[in-house]
Amino acid sequence: MMKTIRVKLKEVSYSIVVGYGILGGLPSAVRKLGLGTDALIITNPLVGRLYGRPLAAALVKAGFSVKVFEVEDSERSKSMAVAVRLIGAITRYAAGRKPFIVALGGGVVGDLAGFVAAVYKRGVPFVQVPTTLLAQIDSAIGGKVAVDLPEGKNLVGAFYQPRLVWSDVALLASLSDRQVRNGLAEAVKYGVISAPGLFAFLEKNSERCLERDANAMTRVVVDCSTIKAAVVEQDEKETRGIRTVLNFGHTVGHAIETACGYDRYHHGEAVALGMRAACRMSVATKLLSARDAVRIEMLISQIGLPQQFEGARTAKVLKTMRFDKKFAGMKNRFVLARGIGRAVVVEGVPVESVAAIVRGLEG
């Protein structure tokens, strides 16, 4: 069974298709969209071995030409240097062709491939085929594509929507425990900002998710995809303040990722730490009850996500945080929780309070 969620954005509308064992159906869906004749698959070596070869074979069988480009499976691949090398390789190969890009991988591949698709020849079609839980429920949806700078994450990018998101839940069976936990962090975020029912489901079924139970994982992917699609429809380019709530936990989380050099924590792990910080700020600003904050932090711990960060000092995390795109001039801006199921954007949280809360997370 497949579930189709429509992201309604006028001329750039597209579908998110969620199902189990549906990878082989992608060529037919792509042909119906008329994206081009030449598929450029961007992936990493491991995903290429597991899923790139069968996908390439299915595309060739359907009449497409296929070229595979591999990048290292590391946040460091989300750089201008890697993007420029990739664009050069594509340019040399794609002369005289009608290319479209297939992003086959997790968040790094999706962000990088989407960025390349947005800037190559001022934009070529691209399809997201997310292979991690985090990518299926979050990063593959919504058209935020970017690369990192040494100063911070996602500082060079664009809003560039995919033509299709194809989420095969069967691909999640090959994930490590750490990767599953990494994705569940974003699922917790969705529960806190918008869906108390999803939050309660995770409280009762986190073990099933960690065991990669197909039904539980499909429920999480469908629910999170539906929530994100609805938010993106209301505020595609984050100009109305609605989409900003999707960054719950990300301000401190991104700063921890950057301060630790991108190689100590996966994105979801850093976001989990950021959510802990956001919960404590929410209590400090009297938006969130201590009881609900405990529930949120207990679920984060139940999933096995970190309680403290190591590898950077608080001062470096705070310095890095100043580059956050949500900050307005000299005023900080944080997404905070007003109970489980609702989030608000708050400006001007006392600097001393922020510093004390971040310091409390330092191991």
N, C-alpha and C positions, 0 to 999 in steps of 0.2 A: 504494500500500500504506500502511496506517495501523498504527501501533503504539500499543497502549493500556497504560498503566502505572497500576496502581491504588494510590492512597494510602489505606491501611487505617487509619481512625481511628474505628471504631465508627459512631456516628450521624452523624459529619461526614466520612465517607469520600467520596472523589471520584476521578475519572479524569483522567489527563493523556493527551491524544490527540496523537500526533506523526505528521505526514504531509506530503506535498508536494502543494500545490494543493488543500487541503481546506477553505479558508475558506468556500466556498459550502455546505458540509455542516453548518455550525454551527446554523442555525435548526432543522433536524430534531433535532439532539442536544439543543438547549435545550427543544424542545417535549416530548420524551420525559421530561425531568426535571421538567416542570410548574412552572417557576420563576415564572411570571406571564404577563401579557398585554402588558405595556408595557415595551419595552426602552429603557433610558437609556444611551446610548453616551457614555462619557467618553474623550476622545482629545485629540490636539494638532492644530494646523492642517495640518501636512504629512501626517501619517498619515491624518487625516480626508480629505484630497484623494485620497490613494493607495488607501486601503482602506476608509475609513468609508462612502463613498457606495455602493460595491458591496455591502458588508455590510448597510447600512441597506435597500437595495433588496431583498436576499434575505430579510431579516426581514419586511419589509412583504408581500412575495409569500407568505410563509408564514403571514400572518395576524396578525402582531404590529404594534402601533403603535410608532413609533420617534421619539425625541428625541435630538439630538446636542448635547453640551456640550463646548466646547473650552477647553483651558488652554494656557498658554505651554509650549513645549518647553524647560524649564529646571528645574534642581533647585530654583530659587526657587519653583516652583509647589507644592512639597511644604511648604506652610506652613499655619498655623492660619487665616490671613486668607483664603487661597484656598479652603480646605476649607469655611469658614463661608459664603463667597459661593456656593460650589457647592451646599451644602445648602439655602441659601435659594432658589436658582433651582429646584432639584429640588422643594422643598416647594410652591412656587407652581404648578409644572407638574403634579405627580403627585397632586394632591388627587382622591380618588375613583377612582384607578387602582390596578392591581396591578403595581407596578414591580419590575424587576430591573435590576441595573447590569452593563454590559459594559465592562470595562477594555480598551480597544484602544490599545496603545502599548507603550512600553518601561517601565523600572523606575519612573520618576517617575509616570507615569500609573497603573501598577498599584498602587503604594503609596498614592497619593492616593485613587484610586477605591475601593480596598479599605478604606481608613480611613473614607471617607464611607459606604460600604455598612455598615460595622460600627456606626457611631454613629447613622445616620439611622433614626428610629423603632426604636431599639435593635437594628437589624440587618435588612437586606433581602438577598435572594440576590444573589450576583455571580459573574460568569464572567470569567476571565482569558483574553484573546486577545493574547498577547505578540507584539510585532512586531520586537523586537531579539534578538540572540543572547543577550545577558546576561539579559534577562527570560525567554526560553524555557528557559534552563538553570538559572536560579537564582531571581530575585526573584519570578516569578509562582507559584512552588511553595512551599507550606509555611505560608501564612496569616499571615506577618508583614506587617502593614500599619501605616503610620506617616506622620507628618509631622515635619519638622525644626524645631528651635529655633535661634536665633542661637548658643547655647552648644554645640550638637552635633547630629549626625544622628539621626533616628529616636527622639527622646526622648519623643514623644507618640504612642502607638499601642496596638495590641491584637493578639492572636492571633485571626484571623477567617478561617476557611478558605473558599476559593472553592468553588462547586458543580461547577466544571469548568475545566480548563485546556486550551485548544485551540491547539496549536502548529503553525502552518503554516510549514514550512521555506522554502517558496517566497517568503514575505514578506522573507526575509533578503537576497534578491538586490538589493534597493533600498538596502541599508545602505552608508554610506561606509566606506572602509578603516579610519578611526579607530573607527567603531562596531563593526566586526568585531573589531579588536584588543581593544577594550574588553570584549567578551564573552569572547574567548579567555582573558583574564586569569582569569576565574572558572573556565573549563575547566581551566586549569593548577592552580588551587586544588584542584579535585576529584581530579585525578591525584595531587597531593602527599598529600592527607589520606586517600585511600581506594583509589585505582585505579592501580597501576603500569602496567597494560596501557594504560589511557587516556593516561597520561603518555608512554609510549613511542610511542603512535600520534601524539600531537601533535608529538613530536620529529621523526618521519618525515614528517608530513603537514601541518605548519603552513602551508606554501605553498598546498596545495590548499584549506585552510580560508580563507586570505586571499583566494583567488580565488573563494570562494563555491561550490565544488564541491558539488553537491547531495548526493552520497553521503557525502562526508566530513562535511559539516555535519549531516546526519541522524544519522550515527554519534555525533557529539559531543552532539547534543541528547538522543538516546535514552539514552546512557550517563550523562550528567550528571543527567538527570531521574530515572533509575532509582536512582542513588546518593542523591539528595536525598530522594526518596520514602521510601527505606529508613530514612534517618536521622530524618526527621520522624515516621515511624511509631513509632519507639522513644522519641522524646522531643519530643512535639508542642510543648510550651510551655517547653522548655529548662529543665526542673526537675531532670533527672537528669544533666546535664553532657555528655550524648552529642551533642546538637545544637550545643553550643558550638563543636565542631571545625569547623563550617561557617564560622566567623569567622576562619579562618587568613588572615592578612594584613590583616584589617579594622580591628584596633585602631589601628595606626599609619596605615593607609590612610584611615579615617574622620577621624582627627585632621588629616591633611594636607588632605583635602577641605574641612573646616570652616575650618581656619586660613587657607586660600587663598580663602575666600569663596564656595566652591561653583562658581565659574565658570572656574577655570583648568584643573582636571582632571576628566575623566569618572570615574565610580565605579571602573570596571575599571582605569584608569590609576593611580588612587590605591591601589587594592588591590595592584597589581603592585609599587608602591614599598613597601607594607606587607609583602608577601611577601618582598621582598629583606631588609627589616629582620628579619622573623621567621626567615628562614634564618640570618642572621648571629647572632641570639640563640640559635638552636638549636645552632649550632657552638660558641658561647661557653659554653653550658651542657652541652656534650659529649653532646648528644642526636643530632646529625646529623654525618655525616662531611663533611669539607671537599670531598671528591669529589662527594657528592650535592648539596651546596650549590651547587657550580659548575654541575652539570647543571641545577638549577632556575633559577639566574640566567641561564644561557645560553639556556634556552628562553624565558624572559621577554624577553630581548634579541632573540632570533631572531624573535619575533612582532612586534617593533617597539615594545615598551612602554618607558616612560621609565626611565632609570637614576638620575636625581636629580630632586629637586623644587626649584622656584623659586616665589617669590611669598609666602613666609613664612619667618620665622626659626625655628630649632630650638626656641627658648624658647617661642614661641607654640604650636608643635605639641605640645610636652610639656605645656603648660598645658591645652590643649584635650583631650588624652588623659585627663586626670583625670576627665572627665565620662563616660568609657566605661562602659556598663552592665555589663560583665563584671567590673569592678574590685570587690573585696569590701572595704568599709571603706577603710582606708588602704593595703591591699595591691593591687598591680597583678596582673593575670592576663592571660597571653598564650597563644594557641594556637601551639604550636611543632611542628616536624616531627621525628619519630623515624624517619628514613629516608624514602624515597619510597614512599608508600602507607599511612602511619600518622601520626596527629597526636595530641598530648596537650595537656592544659591545665596550665600551670605557673604557680604563684603566686610572688610575691616575687622576680622577676628583679631583680638589683641595679640600682638607679636610675642609678648612674654608667655601667653598661654600656649600658642603654637609651639614655641621653642621648648617649653616644659613637657608638652605632650610628645613631641618627637624625641626628646631626650629620654623619656620614659620607655621608648621602644628600642633604644640602643642597647645592644647586648654587651 
